[in-house]
Amino acid sequence: MNENLKREFLYQSITDIRTTIRAIDAKVGYILVILFIPFTKLGVISSTLSTLFSSNRCMILSLSFILAPFFVISWLLAITSALKTILGIENPKKYIDGNRPESTFFPSSLFEINALSALFPYFLKSTVQFDNHYNSLPNDETEICKQLTSEQMKTMFICRLKLARANLTYHSTIIWVVSGGAIWLLHFYSAHA
């Protein structure tokens, strides 16, 4: 395959992977909104669980002790994995094995930004002078393809990690919803039995 075809292939691959990442972030963002609803209903949830745990019926009490941990743990796991999914992933380059070029396609190391400088960027300067950065850019098709290959690998790492975290979010959310529904049914049954 000639270098032009490789370059076009890599550009398209990177674009598709980034589109997938954006879709994952959007879906998990919607789920995260749903997962924050219990913060507005803590009184109701606490009251419902308290009622179930104070029941004098053995079956209701036993089921409550089984369902409540599933409800709480799956909710906490879903929120944690959702937040980790949408937050940035620091330096995916360190997860790529083998020799790789210094990234000039997405040169995140050009600026070192901490919490204070993120709020007040007035004194930030690049870590590399303009001429040095310009001189480090690839000079031929092969070097450009190496840069793009490195970028493709980094982007794919981010995509796979986000996808794994998103799947954990989806599954935890399903368990949370099912256990919450079962708790609601149990509470409804105990109140009307």
N, C-alpha and C positions, 0 to 999 in steps of 0.2 A: 504494500500500500504506500503510495507516495505521501510526502509530508503535507501537501494541501488537503488530501482526503482525510488524513489523520487529524489535522487541525479542525476541519469542519465537523468531523465525527465527535471530537472532544468538546467543541463548543456546544453542539446540540445535546450531548450527554449531560454536560454541566447545567445547561438550561433546564432540561427535563428533571434532573435531580433537585434543583432549586425550586422548581414548581411543585414537586412532591413535598418538599420541606414546608413550603408555604401552606399547602393544603393540610398537612398534618397539624401545623401550628393553629390554623383556623379551626379545625374540628375540635382539637383539645381545648382551645379557648372557649368554645361554646359549652363544652362539658364542664369546664372550670366555673363558669357562671352558675350552672346548676349545682355544682358541688358546694358553692358558697351559700346556698339557700339555708342549710341548717343553722348557720350563724344567726339568721333572723328568727329561727324557730327553736332556740335552745330551751326556752321555758316549756314549750309544748312537749318536746322530746324528753326532757328531764321528768316532767310530770307523768308522761305515759310510761316511761321505764320504771319510775318509782311506784306507780300503781301496780304494774305487773310484778315487780319484785316483792311487793307487800301482799301479794295474793296468798290466800290460805289453801288454794287448790294446787295440788302437787304437779299436775300436768302443766298448768299455766306457768308455775314457777320454774319448772325444769326447762320448758321451751324458752322461757325468757333468758335463763342463764346460758342457753345455747345460742340464741339469736342475737342477743345484745353484743357479745364480742365480735361476731361476724359483721354486724352493722357498724360498730365503731371502728374496728380495724380496717375494714374494706374502705370506709370513708376516708380515714387518715391516709391509707395507702394510695387511694385515688387522687386525693389532693396533692400529696407529695410527688407522685409520678407525673401529674399534670403540670405542676409548677416546674419540675425538672425538664419536662418536655419543651416548654415554651421559653425557658431561660437559655441564654447563649451557652455554647460549649467552648471552653477555652482551649486554644491551641490544638486543633486536631492533627497538626503536623507530627506531634510527638507519638502518635499512634501508627504512623506509617513506617513499615519496616524497610530497610535497605537504603542505598544512597539515593538522595533526592536533591534537587536544586533548591537554593534559597528562594523562597517565594517572592516573585515580583508581580504575579498576576493579582494576588490579593495580599499585599504586603502589610499585614496587621501590625507588624513590629515597628513600623515607621513612627508610631506614636505610642508612648508609654503613658497610660492614663490610669490614675488611681481615683479613689472616691472623691477626694478633695478637688482634684483637677477636673473631674467630671462635672462638678457643680460650678467651679470657677476656672474655666480654661484660659484665662487671660495670659498666663505665663508659659503655656505649652509651646514646645518647639519639637520639630521632628528629630528622631534619633539619628537620622542620616541626612547629610547635606544633599541638596538637590543634585549637584553634579555627580556625586557618588551613586546616588540612586539611579540616575539616568544611565550612567555607565554600566550599571549592573543588569540593565534590561537585556533580554536575549537578542543576539545578533543574527541568527539564522533560523530557518524553519524547524530544524531539529531541536534547537534550544527552546523555541516557542512550544513545540509539542511536548517537550519534557515538563515545561512549566504547566501546561494545560493538563497533563497527565497527573501531576502532583495535585493540582487543584481539584481534578475529578475525584481522586482518591480521598482527599480531605472532605469534600462535599458529600461523598458517598458514606464516609464514616459518620458524619453528622446525621445524614438521612437514616441510616440503619439504627443509630442510637435513639433518635427521636421516634422512629417507628416502634422499636422495642418498648420504649417508655410509654408511647401512646397505647400500645396493645395492653400493657399493664394497667393503664388508666381505664381503658374500655372494660376490661374484665373485672377490675375492682369496682367500677361503677355499677356494673350489672349485679355483682354480688351485693353491693350496698342497697341498690333499689329493691332487689328480691327480698333481702333480709328485712329492710324497712317495711316493705309491703306485708311480709309475714308478721312482723311486730304489730303493725296496724290492725291486721285481721285478728290477731290474738287479743289485742286490747279491745277491739269491737266485740269479739266473742265473750270475753270476760265481763264486759259491761252489760251485755244483754243475755247472759246465761243465768 
